[in-house]
Amino acid sequence: MDDGVDSFWVETINGQVQNQNPITRKKRKYRKHKKEYDGWGSTSLIRFLQSIGRDTTDKIPQSEVTDIINDYVKQNGLTHPTKKKRVVCDSRLQLLFGRKTIGRLKVSDLLEAHFAENCEKSDDDIFYNSDDDDDNEFGMCETPKSANTERKSQPKKPALAKPKSCFAAVIPFNIKLVYLRRGLVQELLKDPETFESKVVGGFIRIKCDPKDYLQKNSHQLLQVTGVKKGSETNGGILLQASGFFKDININMLSDDNFSEEECKDLQQRVKDGLLKKPMIVDIEQTARVLHEDMTKHWLARELAILQNQIDRANEKGWRREYPFLIFVL
């Protein structure tokens, strides 16, 4: 919104639209934009840090990002010429904060909404249950509330669509998108160059330790975090999983469907902090990489099952037509 141009902002009070003249208001109203997250931070924050040569592979603490921006302001001489407590945003900072000027002491507060860990949770937990809206493939949470929005006494119109969340819901539908059966993993092994990039981030199913009396299910779901080569004794490729201290041989993987109880057990371990919360961006990326291979593997399985049923039907028909031939043979 350019200075000097007459404008107004609209608010609903008791169901009626109220127009407020910009001359009478004390502070300019900024439109809140929904943020999308790329891993641990918002897309705009990640792009800003990368544009100044910072590595964003690992999470950078909020306090450190604040220092980085303050150093950036000093190096580029962005302090307001007359108001020393304000910063004149260049093109990079405008893309990050969406403002022409910001308070120098407010940098840390403005950064809070750019961290995925500050994503506002729902009433009980950020995870959606299986009875949520069918259109939502992944769990969602609102972007963090700022102090200004909390001080507003009058309600605004409800948003038509929920913003994209940072965390994925641990529900059967989502897990199936990245579920790795033993047969599928064995097929992926045929291309060693792409094997690790396809299995890391997916979920596998293995038998539980029979000595673990706390485990109610016979199997458990684990998320693959790494791949390593086996020793001469066991050979082959071993998988590493989150919250599981032993390396996993591919022969240990289940080739069957997982149960709803096993998925609930996985969800509980995530809620208890025993496992890392899956990020939507990671689940989406893994699902895209696996989609073609999973489809081919599913078709092969279905064709094999169909052929088996045809053979059984033919055998039953043959026995019915020649009931005594089996004894002669």
RODO-2510 file (C-alpha; in nm, 4 decimals, decimal comma):
residues 329
     n   res          X          Y          Z
     1     m     0,0000     0,0000     0,0000
     2     d     0,1698     0,3222    -0,1167
     3     d     0,1960     0,6232     0,1122
     4     g    -0,0096     0,9224     0,0080
     5     v    -0,2742     0,7166    -0,1663
     6     d    -0,6175     0,7179    -0,0044
     7     s    -0,7171     0,3692     0,1057
     8     f    -0,9248     0,1901     0,3653
     9     w    -0,9408    -0,1466     0,5413
    10     v    -1,2558    -0,3481     0,6034
    11     e    -1,3587    -0,5256     0,9222
    12     t    -1,6780    -0,7035     1,0227
    13     i    -1,8375    -0,6142     1,3563
    14     n    -2,1525    -0,7996     1,4617
    15     g    -2,2011    -0,9202     1,1053
    16     q    -2,1774    -0,5683     0,9520
    17     v    -1,8972    -0,4351     0,7334
    18     q    -1,7181    -0,1403     0,8917
    19     n    -1,4954     0,0974     0,6910
    20     q    -1,2258     0,2846     0,8773
    21     n    -1,0749     0,5984     0,7270
    22     p    -0,6939     0,5899     0,7247
    23     i    -0,6782     0,9448     0,8602
    24     t    -0,8414     0,8483     1,1917
    25     r    -0,6488     0,5278     1,2556
    26     k    -0,3337     0,5397     1,4611
    27     k    -0,1444     0,2494     1,3059
    28     r    -0,1319     0,1089     0,9567
    29     k    -0,2973    -0,2300     0,9238
    30     y    -0,0907    -0,4946     0,7498
    31     r    -0,2568    -0,7820     0,5708
    32     k    -0,1584    -1,1157     0,7195
    33     h    -0,0372    -1,3683     0,4663
    34     k    -0,0516    -1,7428     0,5120
    35     k     0,2962    -1,8885     0,5386
    36     e     0,4202    -2,2052     0,3780
    37     y     0,6997    -2,3972     0,5453
    38     d     0,9968    -2,5636     0,3805
    39     g     1,1308    -2,7910     0,6523
    40     w     1,2117    -2,6074     0,9766
    41     g     1,1410    -2,2565     0,8474
    42     s     0,9093    -2,0624     0,6202
    43     t     0,9800    -2,0552     0,2481
    44     s     1,0594    -1,6823     0,2587
    45     l     1,3050    -1,7260     0,5492
    46     i     1,4837    -2,0180     0,3824
    47     r     1,5153    -1,8211     0,0572
    48     f     1,6509    -1,5158     0,2394
    49     l     1,9177    -1,7160     0,4226
    50     q     2,0190    -1,8971     0,1040
    51     s     2,0411    -1,5672    -0,0857
    52     i     2,3084    -1,4424     0,1565
    53     g     2,5040    -1,7672     0,1418
    54     r     2,3794    -1,9420     0,4560
    55     d     2,3431    -2,3213     0,4713
    56     t     1,9833    -2,4124     0,5625
    57     t     2,0231    -2,7907     0,5676
    58     d     2,0237    -2,7922     0,9480
    59     k     1,7942    -2,5775     1,1588
    60     i     1,9320    -2,2379     1,2627
    61     p     1,8088    -2,1161     1,6059
    62     q     1,5820    -1,8115     1,6105
    63     s     1,8318    -1,6083     1,8143
    64     e     2,1064    -1,6806     1,5618
    65     v     1,8827    -1,5788     1,2711
    66     t     1,8106    -1,2525     1,4553
    67     d     2,1849    -1,1848     1,4821
    68     i     2,2292    -1,2699     1,1138
    69     i     1,9644    -1,0149     1,0122
    70     n     2,1067    -0,7472     1,2451
    71     d     2,4528    -0,8007     1,0934
    72     y     2,2972    -0,7848     0,7461
    73     v     2,1371    -0,4491     0,8344
    74     k     2,4701    -0,3077     0,9576
    75     q     2,6700    -0,4342     0,6593
    76     n     2,4248    -0,2877     0,4091
    77     g     2,3589     0,0380     0,5961
    78     l     1,9847    -0,0157     0,6252
    79     t     1,9320     0,1833     0,9460
    80     h     1,6773     0,4634     0,8974
    81     p     1,8609     0,7961     0,8426
    82     t     1,6540     0,9871     1,0998
    83     k     1,4890     0,7152     1,3107
    84     k     1,7754     0,5042     1,4413
    85     k     1,5411     0,2477     1,5955
    86     r     1,3935     0,1586     1,2561
    87     v     1,5293    -0,0404     0,9634
    88     v     1,4642     0,0424     0,5988
    89     c     1,4005    -0,2926     0,4300
    90     d     1,5734    -0,3638     0,1012
    91     s     1,4236    -0,6042    -0,1554
    92     r     1,5358    -0,9136     0,0385
    93     l     1,3966    -0,8002     0,3725
    94     q     1,0724    -0,6855     0,2083
    95     l     1,0209    -1,0363     0,0702
    96     l     1,0891    -1,1771     0,4166
    97     f     0,8816    -0,9418     0,6339
    98     g     0,6445    -0,7887     0,3762
    99     r     0,7129    -0,4347     0,5020
   100     k     0,9085    -0,1308     0,3901
   101     t     1,0341    -0,0545     0,7408
   102     i     1,0529    -0,2537     1,0640
   103     g     1,1492    -0,1833     1,4223
   104     r     1,5100    -0,2792     1,4942
   105     l     1,4112    -0,4310     1,8286
   106     k     1,1186    -0,6224     1,6763
   107     v     1,3247    -0,8481     1,4472
   108     s     1,3093    -1,1447     1,6848
   109     d     0,9316    -1,1104     1,7302
   110     l     0,8755    -1,0892     1,3556
   111     l     1,0830    -1,4032     1,3011
   112     e     0,8717    -1,6132     1,5382
   113     a     0,6078    -1,6850     1,2751
   114     h     0,8746    -1,8046     1,0324
   115     f     0,9699    -2,1102     1,2414
   116     a     0,7690    -2,4290     1,1938
   117     e     0,8071    -2,5268     1,5590
   118     n     0,5994    -2,2229     1,6567
   119     c     0,3080    -2,3427     1,4444
   120     e    -0,0098    -2,3039     1,6524
   121     k    -0,1564    -2,6378     1,7620
   122     s    -0,5215    -2,7327     1,7586
   123     d    -0,7282    -2,8026     2,0735
   124     d    -0,5716    -3,1379     2,1610
   125     d    -0,2868    -3,1981     1,9187
   126     i    -0,1847    -3,0889     1,5727
   127     f    -0,2549    -3,4328     1,4307
   128     y    -0,5846    -3,4914     1,2539
   129     n    -0,7714    -3,8153     1,3080
   130     s    -0,9023    -4,0350     1,0296
   131     d    -1,2492    -3,8782     1,0574
   132     d    -1,1206    -3,5350     0,9500
   133     d    -1,2188    -3,3740     0,6213
   134     d    -1,1675    -3,6100     0,3292
   135     d    -1,0006    -3,3359     0,1285
   136     n    -0,7212    -3,3050     0,3822
   137     e    -0,4521    -3,5601     0,3105
   138     f    -0,2225    -3,4134     0,5709
   139     g    -0,2654    -3,2615     0,9183
   140     m    -0,2910    -2,8862     0,9362
   141     c    -0,2307    -2,6078     1,1850
   142     e    -0,2756    -2,2357     1,1718
   143     t     0,0153    -1,9966     1,1347
   144     p     0,1392    -1,8512     1,4654
   145     k    -0,0650    -1,5692     1,6138
   146     s     0,1065    -1,2361     1,6618
   147     a     0,0524    -1,0053     1,9560
   148     n    -0,1441    -0,7625     1,7374
   149     t    -0,4027    -1,0208     1,6329
   150     e    -0,4502    -1,1398     1,9913
   151     r    -0,5334    -0,7848     2,1029
   152     k    -0,8162    -0,7476     1,8515
   153     s    -1,1488    -0,7731     2,0299
   154     q    -1,3726    -0,7964     1,7252
   155     p    -1,3833    -1,1250     1,5295
   156     k    -1,2892    -1,1367     1,1645
   157     k    -1,4560    -1,3445     0,8974
   158     p    -1,3448    -1,7095     0,9157
   159     a    -1,0894    -1,8165     0,6591
   160     l    -1,2301    -2,0164     0,3704
   161     a    -0,9323    -2,2519     0,3557
   162     k    -0,6870    -2,3695     0,6176
   163     p    -0,3223    -2,2792     0,5623
   164     k    -0,0803    -2,5534     0,4798
   165     s     0,0584    -2,7079     0,7974
   166     c     0,4104    -2,8007     0,8875
   167     f     0,3348    -3,1461     1,0301
   168     a     0,1680    -3,4449     0,8660
   169     a    -0,1047    -3,6411     1,0418
   170     v    -0,0070    -3,9907     1,1537
   171     i    -0,3067    -4,1696     1,0052
   172     p    -0,3341    -4,4845     0,7892
   173     f    -0,4065    -4,2853     0,4719
   174     n    -0,0811    -4,0890     0,4964
   175     i     0,1304    -4,3869     0,6012
   176     k     0,0059    -4,5901     0,3020
   177     l     0,1454    -4,3230     0,0696
   178     v     0,5005    -4,4067     0,1817
   179     y     0,4633    -4,7647     0,3134
   180     l     0,7491    -4,9932     0,2051
   181     r     0,6645    -5,3618     0,1756
   182     r     0,9463    -5,6155     0,1648
   183     g     0,8740    -5,6976    -0,1998
   184     l     0,8816    -5,3296    -0,2981
   185     v     1,2133    -5,2721    -0,1184
   186     q     1,3630    -5,5736    -0,2952
   187     e     1,2518    -5,4266    -0,6280
   188     l     1,4041    -5,0887    -0,5394
   189     l     1,7346    -5,2637    -0,4622
   190     k     1,7729    -5,3397    -0,8318
   191     d     1,8710    -4,9739    -0,8804
   192     p     2,1378    -4,9088    -0,6114
   193     e     2,1944    -4,5483    -0,7229
   194     t     1,8415    -4,4367    -0,6366
   195     f     1,7690    -4,6860    -0,3572
   196     e     1,8591    -4,4651    -0,0607
   197     s     1,6791    -4,1570    -0,1942
   198     k     1,3596    -4,3609    -0,2342
   199     v     1,3477    -4,5537     0,0951
   200     v     1,4637    -4,2846     0,3396
   201     g     1,1517    -4,1189     0,4822
   202     g     0,9291    -4,4184     0,4110
   203     f     0,7706    -4,6451     0,6732
   204     i     0,8436    -5,0156     0,7218
   205     r     0,6769    -5,2861     0,9308
   206     i     0,8747    -5,5380     1,1366
   207     k     0,8048    -5,7864     1,4150
   208     c     0,8211    -5,6590     1,7721
   209     d     1,0636    -5,7994     2,0240
   210     p     0,8735    -6,0809     2,2035
   211     k     1,0521    -5,9801     2,5260
   212     d     0,9027    -5,6301     2,5092
   213     y     0,6042    -5,6720     2,7416
   214     l     0,4968    -5,3101     2,6856
   215     q     0,4258    -5,3747     2,3174
   216     k     0,0677    -5,4903     2,2603
   217     n     0,0982    -5,5568     1,8860
   218     s     0,2921    -5,8293     1,7083
   219     h     0,4397    -5,5775     1,4615
   220     q     0,5385    -5,2117     1,4705
   221     l     0,5806    -4,9328     1,2159
   222     l     0,9142    -4,7526     1,1859
   223     q     1,0352    -4,4653     0,9689
   224     v     1,3510    -4,5275     0,7664
   225     t     1,6242    -4,2734     0,8412
   226     g     1,9281    -4,4226     0,6686
   227     v     2,0890    -4,7024     0,4680
   228     k     2,4190    -4,8818     0,5280
   229     k     2,6068    -5,1744     0,3805
   230     g     2,6023    -5,4956     0,5812
   231     s     2,9099    -5,6810     0,7028
   232     e     3,0467    -5,9981     0,5445
   233     t     2,8479    -6,2132     0,7875
   234     n     2,5003    -6,0762     0,7127
   235     g     2,5725    -5,9213     0,3719
   236     g     2,3373    -5,7066     0,1663
   237     i     2,1902    -5,3701     0,2616
   238     l     2,0747    -5,2755     0,6110
   239     l     1,8147    -5,0132     0,6982
   240     q     1,8253    -4,7728     0,9921
   241     a     1,5023    -4,6554     1,1525
   242     s     1,3997    -4,3790     1,3918
   243     g     1,3746    -4,4972     1,7532
   244     f     1,5193    -4,8401     1,6675
   245     f     1,8799    -4,8982     1,7698
   246     k     1,9487    -5,2131     1,5669
   247     d     2,0140    -5,2287     1,1942
   248     i     1,7313    -5,3918     1,0014
   249     n     1,7853    -5,6586     0,7369
   250     i     1,5480    -5,6377     0,4418
   251     n     1,4365    -5,9963     0,5054
   252     m     1,2949    -5,8749     0,8393
   253     l     1,0440    -5,6467     0,6656
   254     s     0,6800    -5,7437     0,6457
   255     d     0,5117    -5,7846     0,3079
   256     d     0,1585    -5,7549     0,4511
   257     n    -0,0669    -5,4598     0,5287
   258     f    -0,0282    -5,2826     0,8617
   259     s    -0,3204    -5,2660     1,1041
   260     e    -0,4990    -4,9603     1,2401
   261     e    -0,3780    -5,0519     1,5908
   262     e    -0,0171    -5,0432     1,4706
   263     c    -0,0747    -4,6991     1,3209
   264     k    -0,2253    -4,5764     1,6498
   265     d     0,0796    -4,7133     1,8321
   266     l     0,3026    -4,5125     1,5958
   267     q     0,0936    -4,2011     1,6557
   268     q     0,1208    -4,2449     2,0329
   269     r     0,4997    -4,2780     2,0167
   270     v     0,5145    -3,9551     1,8165
   271     k     0,2906    -3,7744     2,0666
   272     d     0,5056    -3,9002     2,3548
   273     g     0,8125    -3,7492     2,1917
   274     l     0,9782    -4,0867     2,1283
   275     l     0,9737    -4,0281     1,7526
   276     k     1,0146    -3,7173     1,5408
   277     k     0,6972    -3,5594     1,4046
   278     p     0,6767    -3,6192     1,0281
   279     m     0,6817    -3,3033     0,8191
   280     i     0,4363    -3,2578     0,5342
   281     v     0,7078    -3,1447     0,2946
   282     d     0,9051    -3,4646     0,3644
   283     i     0,6043    -3,6968     0,3287
   284     e     0,4978    -3,5282     0,0043
   285     q     0,8472    -3,5543    -0,1413
   286     t     0,8834    -3,9224    -0,0482
   287     a     0,5359    -4,0018    -0,1834
   288     r     0,6173    -3,8412    -0,5187
   289     v     0,9443    -4,0335    -0,5490
   290     l     0,7790    -4,3663    -0,4609
   291     h     0,4532    -4,3253    -0,6527
   292     e     0,5596    -4,4875    -0,9804
   293     d     0,7398    -4,7804    -0,8140
   294     m     0,4544    -4,8410    -0,5697
   295     t     0,1998    -4,8414    -0,8525
   296     k     0,3990    -5,0940    -1,0565
   297     h     0,4512    -5,3151    -0,7509
   298     w     0,0818    -5,2983    -0,6606
   299     l    -0,0221    -5,3982    -1,0137
   300     a     0,2195    -5,6921    -1,0106
   301     r     0,0811    -5,8083    -0,6745
   302     e    -0,2791    -5,7804    -0,7903
   303     l    -0,2068    -5,9705    -1,1119
   304     a    -0,0335    -6,2459    -0,9148
   305     i    -0,3309    -6,2730    -0,6771
   306     l    -0,5724    -6,2795    -0,9715
   307     q    -0,3731    -6,5521    -1,1475
   308     n    -0,3657    -6,7561    -0,8274
   309     q    -0,7441    -6,7287    -0,7964
   310     i    -0,7858    -6,8334    -1,1611
   311     d    -0,5632    -7,1368    -1,1073
   312     r    -0,7585    -7,2371    -0,7977
   313     a    -1,0893    -7,1971    -0,9812
   314     n    -0,9615    -7,4063    -1,2721
   315     e    -0,8416    -7,6736    -1,0314
   316     k    -1,1808    -7,6881    -0,8584
   317     g    -1,3573    -7,7116    -1,1936
   318     w    -1,1212    -7,9859    -1,3100
   319     r    -1,1860    -8,1889    -0,9937
   320     r    -1,5613    -8,1442    -1,0321
   321     e    -1,5504    -8,2624    -1,3946
   322     y    -1,3173    -8,5583    -1,3321
   323     p    -1,3740    -8,6556    -0,9660
   324     f    -1,2100    -9,0009    -0,9912
   325     l    -0,9121    -8,9067    -1,2066
   326     i    -0,7097    -8,7926    -0,9062
   327     f    -0,7217    -9,1406    -0,7577
   328     v    -0,6143    -9,3009    -1,0856
   329     l    -0,3147    -9,0703    -1,1052
***
